[in-house]
Amino acid sequence: MSKMPPNRRGIKFEVGAALEARDSLKNWYVANIEKIDYENEKILIHYRQWSHRYDEWFDWASPYLRPVERVQLRREGRQEDSFIPGFHVNDKILASWSDCRFYPAKVLAVNKDESYTVKFYDGVIQTVKGIHVKPFTKEVYFAFVSHSCCTSISVLILAFSLFTHSLILTK
């Protein structure tokens, strides 16, 4: 009796199926299943656009295998769930900056690739992924101020004035 691959959400264990695999340098790449070894519970993957000499065997339960990300599915023209934005144009939000901290910003555009074009309150305009955006609430604002995430006092004053202005407008 041959063994069956595990039931892993988003991964089809069949030759030619797409998935992402992590290489020895800890980078994730889109790959295809080349062979399945049912006896040893392994799969041979081929990294797309790489030579076959880089093909690797993985245990089929390996944490270094994951489903193809949605962005990759779009590039391939495959169907996916439609994007429902969490924020809209002119919403006040906190957006992640390159230092991985969140700063006050305003949504300028909601992009089709599930990202947002935002304008930080110091005037810088940047596109950020949806996962790097969170609501600008009173609690978040006070946590932002109390942890001194921002080094510019003028940005804090501007953020506070915009926050209080938004409170007045919502009353």
Helices and strands as residue ranges (DSSP letters): E 18-22, E 28-37, E 42-47, G 52-54, E 56-59, E 65-66, H 70-75, E 92-96, E 102-110, E 115-120, E 125-129, G 130-132, E 133-135, H 138-146, H 153-170
